[in-house]
Amino acid sequence: MRLIEKMGAWLDQRLKLGTAIRETAEHPVPRDTASWFYVFGSAALTVFLLQIATGILLALIYVPSAGEAWNSLQILNHNISLGWFVRALHGWGSNFMIAIVLVHMTQVLLFGAYKYPRELTWMLGVFLLLMTLAMGFTGQVMRFDQDAYWGLGIGASIVSRVPVIGPWLVTLLLGGPIIAGPTLSRFFALHVFVIPGLLLAFVGLHVLLVLKLGVNEWPMPGRIVRRATYLQEYHELTHKQGAPFVPYAVWKDIFFSGFIILSIVVCASLFGPFGPGGQPDPTHIQTAPRPDFFFLWLYAVLSFLPPAAETPLLMIGPIVAIIVLLGLPFLAGEGEKSWRKRPVAVLAVLLIAVTLGAFTQLGEHTPWSPVMNAWSGDPTPFRYLKGRSALERRGALVLQAKQCRNCHSLEGTGGRRGPPLDSVAVRLTQDQLIRQVIQGGGNMPAYGKNLSPAETTALVAFLETLYPAGQAPARNASGVFEASQ
């Protein structure tokens, strides 16, 4: 003990951390707040530390390369001792962290802890929630299997709909016009460096504000928040009924955090890691790719929405939701904190919870769009082959063999995610067809690495014949200019 005391004194003389640590441990909290309702914040921090530790271990083996990412996860799952368990801890830790942050935000909302003077604390919490969801999405991309590929394709499609800067944002996100090696490198950097760095900064500020402003008191009915008197009333409360955080309140945080870690370990042991599924291949979509549970509700919403409503909802909905969350402390920064006196807040939380829960449940069973039972093996209708050249008929076989009709229809049969191909030559010129096939765009993945130059040439030659009788196909501007000479 004397040796430990001497070492502690030696470090404190040089680092000067002893005073700060003691102030943190002894900062007073209202006795009523030392309850099980106030343990979610510390549990989220504990799980975040677990994510950092397991993430570092995974980064030692994982190869952020489009050609090696899937193989490196297979090595972790099967060739490295307990590699599967570390992956499982990291995957289940991500799910638990998102769930705990959501519960913590709900508790803060119901307890009125966003009111004066904790407006900035709430706003940082909103950004922490967004960063946590971003970690979940980028982590799913790291698996780089079929689910990750198509999920990233849908994400890029959503980003591409942003007015004016959409194409630029897609290039910034993917590292080019298609999903390839640079895409995974960028998401690896986001998942391992950028987002965790932002999380650490936001968590540090969040904890600092909690220490400076104090833990929110128990929301008793009739205890009104007034800007002019709240700080004085809070200090009087902590002086009369306060208790040091250590040891009065910390044991519940430790117990609950330990329970959460044990739950993650049990889930990891029983259910194992998430994926990876089949290797990413845009020519094979006989699967039902779904996002992880925290985005299942969005997946279900998009499945049920009519196509015309997708873009307005995706562009306006998230922005409105974030603005409402950030503006809440300024719209309702005073008044009652108790949920018993705030029926609107309780009803809003219940409505959101029931809605998200219902759509999450639907997301488990909702068919994916494009329609997955569109059978690409169906022969191309005869009228599209009559009088065609050998090259164009070869293109019809490519269309059939590369699963194109899982997303596109001919004569009303096939997938409905992409536009029908019956009149595609009216909409797109030869150059545009080539670019669309090779680079993709919108909801369509890039096929540049999945088609040989000969297959691309044949496919485009066939697509150029798909236009209704009596309508002229689209022509390149260069061809129009040459014809006028």
N, C-alpha and C positions, 0 to 999 in steps of 0.2 A: 504494500500500500504506500509506503514511504517513497519507493522508487517511482510509482505511478504519479504521486503528488509532485515529485521533483520534475519528472518529465512534463507534466501538465504545466507547472510553473515556468519551465524553460520555454515551452512553446508559446505560452501566453505573453511572456515578456517580449517575444519577437513578433507574434502575429496580432496581439491585442484583440483577441476574439472572446476572451473570457467574459468581459462585461456584456458584450452583445448577446452571447449565449445565455447568460444568466437572466438578462432582461427578457429574452424571448421565452425562456422557461417559466419565469415568474410573472409574466404579464397577466393582469387580473381579467377574469371572465365572469360574467354574471352566473350565479350558481345554477339558475334554471337552464342555462344553455349547455351545461355539461350533461347532455342527454343523448340518446341514440339517434336523434334526428340531426345531430351536428357532426356526424362521423364521416359523411360521404366525401367531403373535400380532402381530408387526409388519406382516405382510401384511394381516391383517384391519383393522388401524388405517389402513393406507394406502388400502385400498379404501373404508373409511368416510369418509376425507377426500375421496376422489373422489365419493362419493355426496353429500356436502355441497355440493361445488362444482357438480356437474351439477344437483342439486336446486334450488339458488338460481337457476340459469339457467332451468330449467323453470318455476319459480314466477313468473317475470316475465311469462310468456305464459299459463299455465294459469289457467282461470276455475273456481273451485270452486262451480259452479252446476249443478243437475240439468239445466237447459236448455242450458247452454253448455259443459260439461266435454267432451263428446264432440266438439263442433265445434272447441274450442280445440286438442285433440290432432290433429285433422285439419289444422288450420292449421300446427301444428308439423311434422307429417309432410310436408306438400306445399307450403306457401307461404313458409316461413322457411328461409333458407339454413342448411344443416346442422342444422336443428331435429330431423330424424329421427335424426341421428347422436347428438345429445345425449340424446335419449330412449333410444336403443339403449344408449349407455354407462351410463345410469342403470339401465335394466332388467337388463342383463347384469351390471352391478356388484352389484346386489342378489343375483342368483343366486350369483355368485362369493363374496360376503361370507358368505352363509349356509353355503355349502359349506366355506369356510376355517374358519369358527368351529366347525363340527361336527368337522372334522379336528383342529383345535387342542384341542378338548375331549377327543377320543379319545386324542390324544397325551398330554395331561395325566393322563388316567385310567390309561393303560398305564404311564406313567413314575412313577406314584405321587406326582405333584407336588401332590396335594390333601392330603397328610399334614402333620402338625405341622411347622412353625408356619404353614402356608399354607392353613388352613381357610377363612379369610375371603376369600382370593384366589380359591379355588375357588367359593365361594358367589356372589361377584360375577360370576364367569364364567358361572354358571348363569343369573343375571338378565340378563347381556349376551346370552346365547343366546335367552332368551325375548323380549327387546326386539328383537333382530334378526329373529326370526320375525314379531313384531308389525309391524315395518316392512315386511316382505314382504307381509303380508296387507293392510295399509292401503294399500300402494302399488298392489296389484291393484285395490282398490276405486276408486282415483283414475282408472283407465281408464274406469270407468262405462259399460262395454259389457254385452253379454248375460252373458258369463262373470262379470263383476264383480257384476252385479245378482243373478244366481242364487247366486253364492258368498256374497254378503252376506245373501241370504235364508236360506241354510242356516246361516250363522254366527248370525244372529238367532234362528233356530229352536233352535240348540244352547243359546244363552244363555237362551232362554225356559224351558228345562227345569230351570233352577236352582230348587230348592224355595224357596217363600215369596217371594223377591225377584226371581224370573225376569221377570215383567212389568215391574217397575220398571227392571231392568237393560236390557231391550229398549228402553224409552222413553229411557233415558239414552244408549244406544248410537245409536239412530236419530234422536233428536231429536223423537220422536213415535211414534205407533203404526204408521206406514207408512214405506217407503223413499221419500224425497222430497228436496227441496232442503236442509233442515236436516241430513239424514243426511250428504250430501257435505261440507257445511261442517264438521261435527264430525270426520269422518275426515280432512279436509284439515288441521285443527288438530292432530289426533293425529299425522299423518304428518310434518308440517313443523315443529311446535313441541314438543309434549309428549314424544313418543318420542325424537326426536333429543336433546332436552335431558337426558332420563334417560340416554341412551347416553353423552353427553359426561360426565355426572357419574360414571357407573359406570366408564367408561374411565379417567378421571382417577384415581379411587380405585384401580382395578386396577393401573395403571402405578406409582402411588405405593407400593403394597404390594410390587410386584416390586422396586422400587428399595430399599425399606427392608429387605425380608427376603432379597433376593438371588435370582438365577436358580437354579432347581432343578438340583442336580448330576446328573451322568450316573448312572442307576440301575444300579449294578454289583451283581451277586449277592453276598450276604453283607454289604452295607452296610446295617445295620439302623438304623431310625429309633427313637430313644428320647427321650422328652421331656426327661429329666434331662440328657442329654449332647449332643443334636443340635446346638444352637446353637454350642457350643464346637467341636465337630468340624467344622462347616461353616466357621467362621471360620479354623480351622487349615488347612482345605483351600484356601480362597481365598488365604490368606497364602502357602502353599507352592506351589500350582499355579494361582493366579489370574492373570488377565490383564485389562487395561482393556477395557471394552466397545468403546471407540473407540481404535484402529482394528481390534483383534484380531477382534471378532465382528461388527461392524456391516456389513462389506462383504457378508456372506452375506445379511443382512436386506435390504440395498439391492438386491442382485442378484435375489433371489427376488421382492421387491415389484415391481421393474421388469418381471420376467417375467410376473407376474400382470396388471399394468396393460396390458402388450403383448397378453396373451391376451384381455383384455376388449375392447381396441380391435379386434383381429382378429375376434372374435365379433360385435361391433357392426357392423363393416363388411360382413361376409359375410351375416349373418342379419337385421340390421336390428332395429327396435324390436318390442316385444310389443304387438300390437293398435294401436288398439282394434278389436274386432269390430263386430258389428251394434249399433245403438243399443238401449239397454235398453227392453224392452217385455214386460211380464208376460203379454200375450195371445198372444205368439208365442214358443213354446219349441221350434220345429223346429231344434234345435241340440244339440250335445253339450258343454255347458259343463263345463270342468274347471279346477281351480285350477292355479297354477304348481307347478313340480316339487316344491317342498319340502312341499307339502300333498297331493301325489298319493297317498301311502301311506294317509293318513287317509280320503281319498275312496274308495279301494278297500276299506278295512276296512268302512266304513259301507255300501258296496254289497253286501258279502257277509254282513254280520251280519243275523240275523233281526230284525224290527222291535222285538220285545220286549226285545232285548239292547242296543239303541242307547243308550237313556237311561242305564242303569247304567254302561255303558262310558264314555260321554262325561262323566258326572258324577264317576266314581270314578277312572278310569284316569289322566287328567292329574294329578290331585291326588296320587295315590300315586307317580307317576313323579317329580314335583317334590320331594316329601318325601324319597324315596329319594336323589335327587341331592344335596339340601341336607344330608341326614344322613350321607352317605357319609364325610366327614372325621372325624366323631365315632364312627362305627362301626368304621372301620379307619384310625385316625390314626397308628398306629405299625406297626413291623414292616418287612418287605421292600418295596422299591420296584421292584425289577427284575421285568419281566413274565415272565422265565424262571422265577421262583420263585412266580408268582401265576397258576396255570392257571385259577382261577375267573374272574379279571378278563379274561383273554384269551378264554375261552369266552363270557363274557357279551358282550364287544364283538363277537365274531364272530356270535353269535346275533342280536344287535340289528341289525348291519349287513346280514346276510343277509335277515332279516325285513323291514326297511325297504326294502331293495333289491328284494326280490320283490314287495312290495305296490306299490312305486312303478312297477315294470314293469307290473304288472297294472292299475294306474290308467290307463295309456295306452290300454288296450283295454276296460276294464270298462264295460258299458253303464250309463248314468246312470239313476237312479230319481228322478222318474217315468219309466216306460217311454216312450221317445221315439217308438216306432213305433205308439203308440195313435192311431188315425186319427180325428181329431175330426170329419172330414167324414161319418162314418157317420150315417145318419139316426137320430133318436130312435126307439126301438121303438114300434110302433103302439099298444100297450096303454097307453103313457103319454100318448097324445094323444087317445084315445077319450073323448068326452064332455067335453073340456076347453073352456074359454072361449077367445075370440080372444086375450085378454091372456096366458093361460097358454100357448097355442101360440106366441105371440110369444116368450115366455120360453124355450121349447124351442129356438127358432132362435138366440137369444142364447147359450144353453149350447153349441150346436153351433158357432157362428161365432167365439166367443171362446176356443176351444181348451180349454174346461173338461174335456173328456173325455180330454185328454192326461194328466191327473192323477187323474181320478175315473172310475169305471166305472159302467155301467148294464147290468144283466143279465150281469155278468161280462166285458163287453168294455170296453176303455179302460185308462187308466193305473191304477197301483196305488200310487202314492206317497201320494195322499190317500185318505180313506175312501170306500167306494162310496156312491152317492147314492140307491140304491133305497129306503132308509128314513131319509133325512136329515131329513124333517119330523117324525119321531118323536123325534129327538135335539135338534133346535134349534127354537126358537120363531121367529115372524116377525121380531121385533126382533133376535134373535141371528143369524138368516140375513142380515139387512141389514148388521149390524155386521161379520160375517165376510166378506161379499163386498166391502164398502167398505174395511175396515181390514186384512183379512187376519188372520193369527195362526197360530202353530205353524209348519208347513212351507209354509203358503199365503201367497203374496204379496198385497199390497193391490191391488184393482182400482178403487179410488175414482176415479182419474184416467183410467181406460180405459173406463169405462162412463158413458153419459149417465144422468140420473135416470130417464128412461123405460125404458131398458134394464135398469137395476137393479130397477125396480118389476116389470117383466115377468118377469125371471129369478127373483126371489123368489116371485112368484105361482106360477110353475111348480114351483119347489122345494117349495113348501108342499103340493103334490099328491102328493109322493113318499113314500108310507107304505103298508105292507102292508095288505091287506084284513083287517078285524077288529081293527086297532089304531087308536087315536085319535091324531091328530097332537098334538104339543106345543102348549101354549097359553101366551100371555103372562099374567103374574100379574094384570095390570089387567083382562084379559078374564074371568078366573075370578072376580074380585071383582064385576065388573058383573053377571055371570050369577047370582050369589048374591043380588043385591038384589031 
